[in-house]
């Protein structure tokens, strides 16, 4: 009887998951939102082009938007929020800025600026309320890496010896903010793309790095890994492809169960290029991109269509709870239920 009840529970959960749908909210701006941080069942932030920032405190039902004064030309693709008041944003492009707010986005303080013409932030992550990492495209051949120990109010560049050297034509994509993942107390995974596409893995907060080769489509500036999802230090999924050929089903998504020593292509892959992949639970994974959204119920081994709606860039599940939000171009925001 106990086994029967457990089996019925699993079946019920699976059936419920298969009923997930994408519910798009009427756009309030024309911004392209690639920065997304979902904190809990109530609070979520978005950031994007033309300096636009948005916040919801009721689970994505209603949003308040404003443009960051003085930064209306910036594309804020990197975002991390701690609560309804404190958040950090960074733009993609030069000069490269990191801004901090402690009053819910009403006012922003510049906490870092890099005027190098190659400066370009790709993603941000935190291990806890104080310690975090932000990274960007290489400057003089080495990955741009900064750390904070006070919740984003101050940032310090890591020394050159702790910044991995990338090959010519290798950089990273600020497509969805998910080319960097932090876990545990010190683990970092960064995905590169372009002519070479690898995983850069550190177990000591960026002091030393392991370089992991991947079979994903690469070789051109438009190809490579656009997103990495880590379940633990061994299990991961990489997604991407070629953003100029978003329906191409060729070497665009893989999973590993041994930390990247071996990679397996799904028996039934996503329907093309995807910019973001996110675990919803141990087995359920969602992937989205400009051409549509797919879902897997077996940890990435097989995929099926979830939505044909276009122009989504990123999808994130709340750090606490089960709120799932997607964002994209044309001011698109959706709640997945």
C-alpha positions as a Markdown table, in Angstrom:
| # | Residue | x | y | z |
|---|---|---|---|---|
| 1 | Unk | 0.0 | 0.0 | 0.0 |
| 2 | Unk | 2.8 | 2.4 | 0.9 |
| 3 | Unk | 4.5 | 1.7 | -2.5 |
| 4 | Unk | 1.1 | 2.3 | -4.3 |
| 5 | Unk | 0.6 | 5.6 | -2.6 |
| 6 | Unk | 4.1 | 6.7 | -3.5 |
| 7 | Unk | 3.6 | 5.7 | -7.1 |
| 8 | Unk | 0.3 | 7.6 | -7.3 |
| 9 | Unk | 2.0 | 10.7 | -5.8 |
| 10 | Unk | 4.7 | 10.6 | -8.5 |
| 11 | Unk | 2.2 | 10.1 | -11.3 |
| 12 | Unk | 0.1 | 13.1 | -9.9 |
| 13 | Unk | 3.2 | 15.3 | -9.7 |
| 14 | Unk | 4.2 | 14.4 | -13.2 |
| 15 | Unk | 0.8 | 15.0 | -14.6 |
| 16 | Unk | 0.7 | 18.4 | -12.9 |
| 17 | Unk | 4.1 | 19.3 | -14.4 |
| 18 | Unk | 2.9 | 18.4 | -17.8 |
| 19 | Unk | 0.1 | 21.0 | -17.5 |
| 20 | Unk | 2.5 | 23.9 | -17.2 |
| 21 | Unk | 1.7 | 26.8 | -19.4 |
| 22 | Unk | 3.2 | 30.2 | -20.3 |
| 23 | Unk | 1.0 | 33.1 | -19.3 |
| 24 | Unk | 2.3 | 36.3 | -20.8 |
| 25 | Unk | 1.6 | 39.7 | -19.2 |
| 26 | Unk | 0.7 | 42.6 | -21.4 |
| 27 | Unk | 4.0 | 44.5 | -22.0 |
| 28 | Unk | 4.3 | 47.9 | -20.3 |
| 29 | Unk | 7.6 | 48.9 | -22.0 |
| 30 | Unk | 9.4 | 48.1 | -25.3 |
| 31 | Unk | 12.6 | 47.0 | -23.4 |
| 32 | Unk | 14.4 | 43.8 | -24.0 |
| 33 | Unk | 14.6 | 42.1 | -20.6 |
| 34 | Unk | 17.5 | 39.7 | -20.2 |
| 35 | Unk | 18.2 | 40.4 | -16.6 |
| 36 | Unk | 15.9 | 38.4 | -14.3 |
| 37 | Unk | 16.1 | 37.6 | -10.6 |
| 38 | Unk | 13.2 | 35.7 | -8.9 |
| 39 | Unk | 13.7 | 35.7 | -5.1 |
| 40 | Unk | 10.6 | 34.0 | -3.7 |
| 41 | Unk | 6.9 | 33.5 | -4.4 |
| 42 | Unk | 6.3 | 37.3 | -4.3 |
| 43 | Unk | 9.4 | 39.3 | -5.2 |
| 44 | Unk | 11.0 | 39.4 | -8.7 |
| 45 | Unk | 13.2 | 41.9 | -10.6 |
| 46 | Unk | 13.9 | 42.4 | -14.3 |
| 47 | Unk | 16.4 | 44.6 | -16.1 |
| 48 | Unk | 17.2 | 45.4 | -19.7 |
| 49 | Unk | 17.7 | 47.8 | -22.5 |
| 50 | Unk | 17.2 | 51.5 | -22.5 |
| 51 | Unk | 18.0 | 51.5 | -18.7 |
| 52 | Unk | 14.7 | 49.9 | -17.8 |
| 53 | Unk | 14.2 | 48.1 | -14.5 |
| 54 | Unk | 11.1 | 46.4 | -13.2 |
| 55 | Unk | 9.9 | 44.9 | -10.0 |
| 56 | Unk | 7.0 | 42.8 | -8.8 |
| 57 | Unk | 6.0 | 42.1 | -5.1 |
| 58 | Unk | 3.0 | 40.0 | -5.8 |
| 59 | Unk | 4.3 | 37.0 | -7.8 |
| 60 | Unk | 4.5 | 38.7 | -11.1 |
| 61 | Unk | 0.9 | 39.8 | -11.3 |
| 62 | Unk | 1.8 | 43.5 | -11.3 |
| 63 | Unk | 5.0 | 45.3 | -12.1 |
| 64 | Unk | 6.4 | 48.8 | -11.5 |
| 65 | Unk | 8.9 | 50.0 | -14.0 |
| 66 | Unk | 11.4 | 52.9 | -14.2 |
| 67 | Unk | 14.4 | 53.9 | -16.1 |
| 68 | Unk | 17.7 | 54.4 | -14.3 |
| 69 | Unk | 18.3 | 58.1 | -14.5 |
| 70 | Unk | 21.5 | 58.9 | -16.4 |
| 71 | Unk | 21.8 | 55.4 | -17.8 |
| 72 | Unk | 18.9 | 55.4 | -20.3 |
| 73 | Unk | 21.2 | 54.1 | -23.1 |
| 74 | Unk | 22.5 | 51.1 | -21.1 |
| 75 | Unk | 21.4 | 47.5 | -21.5 |
| 76 | Unk | 21.4 | 46.1 | -18.0 |
| 77 | Unk | 21.7 | 42.3 | -18.8 |
| 78 | Unk | 23.2 | 41.3 | -15.4 |
| 79 | Unk | 21.0 | 41.5 | -12.3 |
| 80 | Unk | 21.0 | 40.1 | -8.8 |
| 81 | Unk | 18.5 | 41.1 | -6.2 |
| 82 | Unk | 18.5 | 40.2 | -2.5 |
| 83 | Unk | 15.0 | 41.4 | -1.5 |
| 84 | Unk | 12.5 | 44.1 | -2.5 |
| 85 | Unk | 15.0 | 46.9 | -1.6 |
| 86 | Unk | 18.5 | 45.8 | -2.5 |
| 87 | Unk | 19.8 | 44.9 | -6.0 |
| 88 | Unk | 22.8 | 45.0 | -8.2 |
| 89 | Unk | 22.8 | 45.6 | -12.0 |
| 90 | Unk | 25.5 | 45.7 | -14.6 |
| 91 | Unk | 25.4 | 46.6 | -18.3 |
| 92 | Unk | 26.6 | 44.9 | -21.4 |
| 93 | Unk | 28.9 | 47.3 | -23.2 |
| 94 | Unk | 31.6 | 49.9 | -22.6 |
| 95 | Unk | 32.0 | 51.8 | -20.4 |
| 96 | Unk | 31.0 | 48.9 | -18.1 |
| 97 | Unk | 29.1 | 49.9 | -15.0 |
| 98 | Unk | 27.9 | 48.2 | -11.8 |
| 99 | Unk | 25.1 | 50.0 | -10.0 |
| 100 | Unk | 23.6 | 49.3 | -6.5 |
| 101 | Unk | 20.3 | 50.2 | -5.0 |
| 102 | Unk | 19.1 | 49.9 | -1.4 |
| 103 | Unk | 15.7 | 51.7 | -1.8 |
| 104 | Unk | 13.9 | 49.4 | -4.2 |
| 105 | Unk | 15.3 | 51.0 | -7.3 |
| 106 | Unk | 14.3 | 54.6 | -6.7 |
| 107 | Unk | 18.0 | 55.6 | -6.6 |
| 108 | Unk | 21.1 | 53.9 | -7.9 |
| 109 | Unk | 24.7 | 54.4 | -6.9 |
| 110 | Unk | 27.6 | 53.6 | -9.3 |
| 111 | Unk | 30.0 | 51.2 | -7.4 |
| 112 | Unk | 32.3 | 50.2 | -10.3 |
| 113 | Unk | 33.3 | 51.6 | -13.7 |
| 114 | Unk | 35.6 | 50.2 | -16.4 |
| 115 | Unk | 36.3 | 52.4 | -19.4 |
| 116 | Unk | 38.3 | 49.8 | -21.4 |
| 117 | Unk | 36.7 | 49.5 | -24.9 |
| 118 | Unk | 36.6 | 45.7 | -24.4 |
| 119 | Unk | 34.7 | 45.8 | -21.1 |
| 120 | Unk | 31.4 | 43.9 | -21.3 |
| 121 | Unk | 29.7 | 42.2 | -18.4 |
| 122 | Unk | 28.0 | 38.9 | -19.0 |
| 123 | Unk | 26.7 | 37.6 | -15.7 |
| 124 | Unk | 26.6 | 37.9 | -11.9 |
| 125 | Unk | 26.0 | 35.5 | -9.0 |
| 126 | Unk | 26.2 | 35.3 | -5.2 |
| 127 | Unk | 26.9 | 32.5 | -2.8 |
| 128 | Unk | 25.2 | 34.4 | 0.1 |
| 129 | Unk | 24.1 | 37.9 | 1.2 |
| 130 | Unk | 27.7 | 39.2 | 1.1 |
| 131 | Unk | 29.9 | 37.3 | -1.2 |
| 132 | Unk | 29.5 | 37.3 | -5.0 |
| 133 | Unk | 31.2 | 37.3 | -8.4 |
| 134 | Unk | 30.6 | 39.2 | -11.6 |
| 135 | Unk | 32.4 | 38.4 | -14.9 |
| 136 | Unk | 32.8 | 39.7 | -18.4 |
| 137 | Unk | 34.4 | 39.3 | -21.8 |
| 138 | Unk | 38.2 | 39.0 | -21.8 |
| 139 | Unk | 40.4 | 42.2 | -21.6 |
| 140 | Unk | 43.9 | 41.7 | -23.0 |
| 141 | Unk | 43.2 | 38.0 | -23.3 |
| 142 | Unk | 42.0 | 37.3 | -19.7 |
| 143 | Unk | 38.5 | 37.0 | -18.4 |
| 144 | Unk | 37.2 | 40.1 | -16.5 |
| 145 | Unk | 36.5 | 38.9 | -13.0 |
| 146 | Unk | 35.4 | 40.9 | -9.9 |
| 147 | Unk | 34.4 | 39.9 | -6.4 |
| 148 | Unk | 32.4 | 41.5 | -3.6 |
| 149 | Unk | 32.4 | 40.7 | 0.1 |
| 150 | Unk | 29.8 | 43.3 | 1.2 |
| 151 | Unk | 26.7 | 42.5 | -0.8 |
| 152 | Unk | 27.7 | 44.4 | -4.0 |
| 153 | Unk | 28.4 | 47.8 | -2.5 |
| 154 | Unk | 32.1 | 47.5 | -3.4 |
| 155 | Unk | 33.9 | 45.4 | -6.0 |
| 156 | Unk | 37.5 | 44.4 | -6.5 |
| 157 | Unk | 39.1 | 42.9 | -9.6 |
| 158 | Unk | 40.7 | 39.5 | -9.1 |
| 159 | Unk | 44.4 | 39.4 | -9.8 |
| 160 | Unk | 45.6 | 38.5 | -13.2 |
| 161 | Unk | 46.8 | 35.0 | -12.1 |
| 162 | Unk | 43.2 | 34.2 | -11.0 |
| 163 | Unk | 41.7 | 35.2 | -14.3 |
| 164 | Unk | 41.6 | 32.4 | -16.9 |
| 165 | Unk | 43.2 | 33.1 | -20.3 |
| 166 | Unk | 40.8 | 32.6 | -23.2 |
| 167 | Unk | 41.7 | 31.7 | -26.8 |
| 168 | Unk | 41.3 | 34.0 | -29.7 |
| 169 | Unk | 37.6 | 34.4 | -30.6 |
| 170 | Unk | 36.5 | 32.9 | -27.2 |
| 171 | Unk | 34.3 | 35.1 | -25.0 |
| 172 | Unk | 30.9 | 34.7 | -23.4 |
| 173 | Unk | 27.2 | 35.5 | -24.1 |
| 174 | Unk | 25.1 | 37.9 | -22.0 |
| 175 | Unk | 22.0 | 36.4 | -23.5 |
| 176 | Unk | 20.2 | 35.4 | -20.3 |
| 177 | Unk | 22.5 | 35.9 | -17.4 |
| 178 | Unk | 22.9 | 32.1 | -16.9 |
| 179 | Unk | 26.3 | 31.6 | -18.4 |
| 180 | Unk | 27.5 | 31.8 | -14.7 |
| 181 | Unk | 26.3 | 29.6 | -11.9 |
| 182 | Unk | 27.4 | 29.7 | -8.3 |
| 183 | Unk | 26.7 | 26.9 | -5.7 |
| 184 | Unk | 27.8 | 25.7 | -2.3 |
| 185 | Unk | 30.2 | 28.0 | -0.6 |
| 186 | Unk | 32.9 | 28.4 | -3.3 |
| 187 | Unk | 31.9 | 26.7 | -6.5 |
| 188 | Unk | 31.7 | 28.7 | -9.8 |
| 189 | Unk | 30.9 | 27.5 | -13.3 |
| 190 | Unk | 31.3 | 29.9 | -16.3 |
| 191 | Unk | 30.4 | 29.0 | -19.9 |
| 192 | Unk | 32.3 | 30.6 | -22.8 |
| 193 | Unk | 31.2 | 30.7 | -26.4 |
| 194 | Unk | 32.3 | 31.8 | -29.9 |
| 195 | Unk | 35.0 | 30.1 | -31.8 |
| 196 | Unk | 35.8 | 28.0 | -28.7 |
| 197 | Unk | 33.1 | 27.1 | -26.1 |
| 198 | Unk | 34.1 | 25.6 | -22.8 |
| 199 | Unk | 33.2 | 25.5 | -19.1 |
| 200 | Unk | 35.5 | 27.2 | -16.7 |
| 201 | Unk | 35.1 | 25.6 | -13.2 |
| 202 | Unk | 36.5 | 26.8 | -9.9 |
| 203 | Unk | 36.0 | 25.2 | -6.5 |
| 204 | Unk | 37.8 | 28.0 | -4.6 |
| 205 | Unk | 36.0 | 31.2 | -5.5 |
| 206 | Unk | 38.0 | 31.8 | -8.6 |
| 207 | Unk | 41.6 | 31.3 | -7.2 |
| 208 | Unk | 42.2 | 28.4 | -9.6 |
| 209 | Unk | 40.3 | 27.1 | -12.6 |
| 210 | Unk | 39.7 | 23.8 | -14.4 |
| 211 | Unk | 38.9 | 24.0 | -18.2 |
| 212 | Unk | 36.3 | 21.5 | -19.5 |
| 213 | Unk | 35.9 | 20.9 | -23.2 |
| 214 | Unk | 32.3 | 20.6 | -24.6 |
| 215 | Unk | 30.8 | 19.1 | -27.8 |
| 216 | Unk | 28.4 | 22.0 | -28.3 |
| 217 | Unk | 28.3 | 23.7 | -31.7 |
| 218 | Unk | 31.2 | 26.2 | -31.9 |
| 219 | Unk | 33.7 | 27.7 | -34.3 |
| 220 | Unk | 32.0 | 31.0 | -35.2 |
| 221 | Unk | 31.3 | 34.2 | -33.1 |
| 222 | Unk | 27.6 | 33.4 | -33.1 |
| 223 | Unk | 27.9 | 29.8 | -31.7 |
| 224 | Unk | 28.5 | 28.1 | -28.4 |
| 225 | Unk | 27.1 | 27.7 | -24.9 |
| 226 | Unk | 24.5 | 30.4 | -24.0 |
| 227 | Unk | 23.4 | 28.9 | -20.7 |
| 228 | Unk | 24.5 | 26.3 | -18.2 |
| 229 | Unk | 22.3 | 24.7 | -15.5 |
| 230 | Unk | 24.0 | 22.9 | -12.6 |
| 231 | Unk | 22.1 | 20.5 | -10.4 |
| 232 | Unk | 25.3 | 19.6 | -8.5 |
| 233 | Unk | 29.0 | 19.5 | -9.1 |
| 234 | Unk | 28.5 | 16.4 | -11.4 |
| 235 | Unk | 25.1 | 16.9 | -13.1 |
| 236 | Unk | 24.7 | 19.7 | -15.6 |
| 237 | Unk | 23.1 | 20.8 | -18.8 |
| 238 | Unk | 24.5 | 23.1 | -21.4 |
| 239 | Unk | 22.3 | 24.8 | -24.1 |
| 240 | Unk | 23.0 | 27.2 | -27.0 |
| 241 | Unk | 23.7 | 26.7 | -30.6 |
| 242 | Unk | 23.9 | 29.5 | -33.2 |
| 243 | Unk | 21.7 | 32.5 | -32.6 |
| 244 | Unk | 21.6 | 33.3 | -36.3 |
| 245 | Unk | 20.1 | 29.9 | -37.0 |
| 246 | Unk | 17.6 | 29.5 | -34.1 |
| 247 | Unk | 15.8 | 26.5 | -35.5 |
| 248 | Unk | 19.0 | 24.5 | -36.3 |
| 249 | Unk | 18.9 | 21.2 | -34.4 |
| 250 | Unk | 22.6 | 20.5 | -34.4 |
| 251 | Unk | 24.8 | 20.0 | -31.3 |
| 252 | Unk | 22.9 | 22.6 | -29.4 |
| 253 | Unk | 22.1 | 20.9 | -26.1 |
| 254 | Unk | 23.9 | 18.3 | -24.0 |
| 255 | Unk | 23.9 | 16.9 | -20.4 |
| 256 | Unk | 26.6 | 15.4 | -18.2 |
| 257 | Unk | 26.4 | 13.2 | -15.1 |
| 258 | Unk | 30.1 | 13.1 | -14.4 |
| 259 | Unk | 31.2 | 16.7 | -14.2 |
| 260 | Unk | 31.8 | 17.1 | -17.9 |
| 261 | Unk | 34.1 | 14.1 | -18.5 |
| 262 | Unk | 31.4 | 12.8 | -20.9 |
| 263 | Unk | 28.5 | 14.6 | -22.6 |
| 264 | Unk | 25.3 | 13.1 | -23.9 |
| 265 | Unk | 22.9 | 14.5 | -26.5 |
| 266 | Unk | 19.2 | 14.2 | -25.7 |
| 267 | Unk | 17.3 | 11.5 | -27.5 |
| 268 | Unk | 14.7 | 14.1 | -28.4 |
| 269 | Unk | 16.4 | 17.6 | -28.1 |
| 270 | Unk | 14.9 | 21.1 | -27.9 |
| 271 | Unk | 13.5 | 22.5 | -31.1 |
| 272 | Unk | 16.6 | 24.5 | -31.8 |
| 273 | Unk | 18.8 | 27.2 | -30.3 |
| 274 | Unk | 18.0 | 28.0 | -26.7 |
| 275 | Unk | 19.4 | 31.0 | -24.6 |
| 276 | Unk | 18.5 | 29.8 | -21.2 |
| 277 | Unk | 18.1 | 26.4 | -19.4 |
| 278 | Unk | 16.9 | 26.1 | -15.8 |
| 279 | Unk | 16.2 | 23.2 | -13.4 |
| 280 | Unk | 12.7 | 23.4 | -11.8 |
| 281 | Unk | 13.4 | 20.3 | -9.7 |
| 282 | Unk | 15.6 | 17.3 | -9.9 |
| 283 | Unk | 13.9 | 16.0 | -13.1 |
| 284 | Unk | 12.1 | 18.9 | -14.6 |
| 285 | Unk | 14.1 | 21.3 | -16.7 |
| 286 | Unk | 12.9 | 24.2 | -18.9 |
| 287 | Unk | 14.7 | 25.8 | -21.8 |
| 288 | Unk | 13.7 | 28.9 | -23.7 |
| 289 | Unk | 14.9 | 31.1 | -26.6 |
| 290 | Unk | 13.6 | 33.4 | -29.4 |
| 291 | Unk | 12.0 | 30.5 | -31.3 |
| 292 | Unk | 10.1 | 28.9 | -28.4 |
| 293 | Unk | 10.2 | 27.1 | -25.1 |
| 294 | Unk | 10.7 | 23.4 | -24.3 |
| 295 | Unk | 10.5 | 21.2 | -21.2 |
| 296 | Unk | 12.0 | 18.0 | -20.0 |
| 297 | Unk | 10.7 | 15.7 | -17.3 |
| 298 | Unk | 13.7 | 13.3 | -17.3 |
| 299 | Unk | 16.5 | 15.7 | -16.4 |
| 300 | Unk | 17.2 | 16.7 | -20.0 |
| 301 | Unk | 17.3 | 13.2 | -21.7 |
| 302 | Unk | 14.2 | 14.0 | -23.8 |
| 303 | Unk | 12.4 | 17.3 | -24.5 |
| 304 | Unk | 9.0 | 18.3 | -25.6 |
| 305 | Unk | 7.4 | 21.6 | -26.7 |
| 306 | Unk | 5.9 | 23.8 | -24.0 |
| 307 | Unk | 5.2 | 27.0 | -25.9 |
| 308 | Unk | 5.6 | 28.4 | -29.4 |
| 309 | Unk | 5.5 | 32.0 | -28.3 |
| 310 | Unk | 8.5 | 33.9 | -29.6 |
| 311 | Unk | 11.2 | 36.3 | -28.3 |
| 312 | Unk | 11.8 | 34.9 | -24.8 |
| 313 | Unk | 15.4 | 35.1 | -23.6 |
| 314 | Unk | 15.5 | 33.9 | -20.0 |
| 315 | Unk | 13.6 | 31.8 | -17.5 |
| 316 | Unk | 14.3 | 31.5 | -13.8 |
| 317 | Unk | 12.7 | 29.7 | -10.8 |
| 318 | Unk | 12.6 | 31.5 | -7.5 |
| 319 | Unk | 15.4 | 30.8 | -5.0 |
| 320 | Unk | 12.7 | 30.2 | -2.4 |
| 321 | Unk | 9.4 | 28.6 | -3.5 |
| 322 | Unk | 8.2 | 27.7 | -7.0 |
| 323 | Unk | 7.5 | 30.9 | -8.8 |
| 324 | Unk | 8.7 | 30.7 | -12.5 |
| 325 | Unk | 9.1 | 33.8 | -14.6 |
| 326 | Unk | 10.2 | 34.3 | -18.2 |
| 327 | Unk | 11.3 | 37.5 | -19.9 |
| 328 | Unk | 12.2 | 38.6 | -23.4 |
| 329 | Unk | 12.1 | 41.2 | -26.1 |
| 330 | Unk | 9.4 | 43.8 | -26.6 |
| 331 | Unk | 8.9 | 44.1 | -22.9 |
| 332 | Unk | 7.7 | 40.5 | -22.6 |
| 333 | Unk | 7.2 | 39.0 | -19.1 |
| 334 | Unk | 5.4 | 35.7 | -18.4 |
| 335 | Unk | 4.6 | 33.6 | -15.4 |
| 336 | Unk | 4.9 | 29.8 | -16.0 |
| 337 | Unk | 2.2 | 27.9 | -14.1 |
